[in-house]
Amino acid sequence: MTGISTKNIVQHINNCISLEIKDLIAEPAIIYLFDNNKKLISSHSTSSANIYEKYSTVNFLEQPNSNQIENDNINFSSQELTILPNLLYTIGVLIEGNPSLANSYVGLIKTIITHSTNNLSSHHLLNKNEQFTFAIMNAVNFAVLSTNSTGKIIYANDHCCRVLNIKRTELLEYSISKLIPNWDSIAKMVSSGNEISNKEITLVTPEESLKFNLNCSSIKDSNNNEIGFVLAFRSIEKVYQLVNKYTGMQARYTFDNIIGKSKIMRQAIEYAETISNSPSTILIEGESGTGKEVFAQSIHNASNRKNASFVAINCAAISENLIESELFGYDDGAFTGAKKGGHPGKFELANNGTLFLDEIGDMKPDMQVKLLRAIQESSITRVGGDKVIPVDVRIIAATNKNLQNEVDKGKFRMDLFYRISVIPLYIPSLRERKGDIPTLIRYFLNQKSLKLHKDIPHLGYSSLQQMLDYEWPGNVRELENYIEQLVNFNGKISLDSFHKLKTAEEEHSFSNENTVDADTVPDMTLQDLEKRHISMSIKKHKGNMSKVAKTLGIGRNTLYQKLKKYGIEKPLS
Ligand SMILES: Nc1ncnc2c1ncn2[C@@H]1O[C@H](COP(=O)(O)OP(=O)(O)OP(=O)(O)O)[C@@H](O)[C@H]1O
């Protein structure tokens, strides 16, 4: 090849295209253009010939004026664009055969590439945006799908396909009403401008019916015409898990956190570990403050339900008329004051997880019947509702009463007793494992000094001996509270003073100075006093912050500010 070289043409082509587009089109085009494989000429010549025909004004053999061609409004259809490389290839062949034409064709090639790259760049950009959008959609942790105005599914993100267990290709064949039986009413609401936000819906897949929390809105074009719908939904269990997480209903403890090296404690831990994965109901018996909830949480965290919710309810702390709705939830309008849209109960909140029924021995007989039914049938019905809701919940019950005695006295139903005590677990009192006291003291001294930002106080032999001799009727909880006071008062509070103070507090005598022996009151700042009083009040009201605020005569916001200020943690249940 003489005259203008193929190298020059490549250079010209390179000059008129952006780098980004070059990779997309120019490289293959150039490969076509200068490919010496003669077989390609015949296989591409037909389509190339069609292009020549259409652009017959361009006389390839008569040295076109490159400027003129450049200014001509040549529009390539998308189909033509696909054979653009053929055209370039054929031009290449022509140039190879008649090098003197090459210079003239540089303009033509440039025009072709300008047109095609304009076209391709927007196409390419669109692709990029789409890829970006898809990546975002697949990164979100809820299911997203969109439909056209007639309800045909046109997009579904990965999460959606996963939770519905339907392949995307199949899903794109679906109409949304196949998945959501009451879609028409939802679409009507959305179309009329009503927002669908956090609505509980049932989605019907070929395999099962699943409950989801749905947000839905319509998609409008620039003329405000409805062109489709976008739906974002999350499984109810996921929503409940979040609720549980942020309301403190979470299992924090694991067996590693349980302090106790005594033989009797090691045996209890070993046994509890063994039964963790069993689906059977566990009844934990033990005195108050021995660590029954600590064990329940550890069992949950060692079980195959550990990623689902751990929900605790104190059966003794909830009034008789509220416990049913607390456990089973209620439907819209179930009673005066019921929240609109109803409310899930602890059973639903614990679905797929563990429900910890603390102080079950205090449950009233009519509630015992309902609980037994729920456990036996693995389903509940919300108060004021008629739908049977299946629940998969592992029950761990706990009591500080001797439940068998309660059965003998006729206070606890025998059938429920047998149903819940499939696996009995006894947590020994601190009296039965005095050897654990020094370890627990050390553990709580470290923990509380960190929490209170105070030094670990030095404890003399006599105070340690006092603690070992003491019976600890309140068990580990009482020991923990005493150590916290010790750290608070730099070790300057005797066990005796602690008890007198505690008794005084329990009798609500803080406000009445005449009933308190002035000698028993330790020297403390008003802030320390306030802090301790808030902690005690929280314990007394079992974490019910509205009650605590009311009793203290302050608003909830002020209460939360004080919790933050003093580093007081809200108890788990
Ligand atoms: N072995 C232990 N190791 C560490 N902390 C413990 C242990 N046992 C109990 N505790 C602590 O003691 C407190 C009381 O424990 P927990 O609430 O589990 O007792 P409980 O037996 O369920 O009490 P109640 O019967 O009054 O509900 C908790 O704050 C917990 O941190």
The ligand as a Gaussian input file, in Angstrom:
#p B3LYP/6-31G(d) Opt

LIG

0 1
 N      -23.771000     -16.108000      86.075000
 C      -23.898000     -14.802000      85.843000
 N      -22.898000     -14.142000      85.277000
 C      -22.975000     -12.826000      85.087000
 N      -24.039000     -12.088000      85.416000
 C      -25.076000     -12.691000      85.963000
 C      -25.069000     -14.081000      86.194000
 N      -26.234000     -14.425000      86.738000
 C      -26.942000     -13.300000      86.847000
 N      -26.262000     -12.261000      86.391000
 C      -26.700000     -10.857000      86.422000
 O      -27.703000     -10.794000      87.418000
 C      -28.818000     -10.034000      86.992000
 C      -30.061000     -10.870000      87.142000
 O      -30.050000     -11.909000      86.198000
 P      -31.394000     -12.455000      85.545000
 O      -32.312000     -11.327000      85.214000
 O      -31.033000     -13.377000      84.471000
 O      -32.007000     -13.230000      86.788000
 P      -33.392000     -13.982000      86.859000
 O      -33.134000     -15.258000      87.549000
 O      -34.023000     -14.057000      85.524000
 O      -34.218000     -12.994000      87.793000
 P      -35.822000     -12.877000      87.988000
 O      -36.304000     -14.187000      88.459000
 O      -35.955000     -11.837000      89.038000
 O      -36.360000     -12.457000      86.680000
 C      -28.549000      -9.626000      85.584000
 O      -28.257000      -8.255000      85.587000
 C      -27.324000     -10.388000      85.153000
 O      -26.460000      -9.514000      84.499000

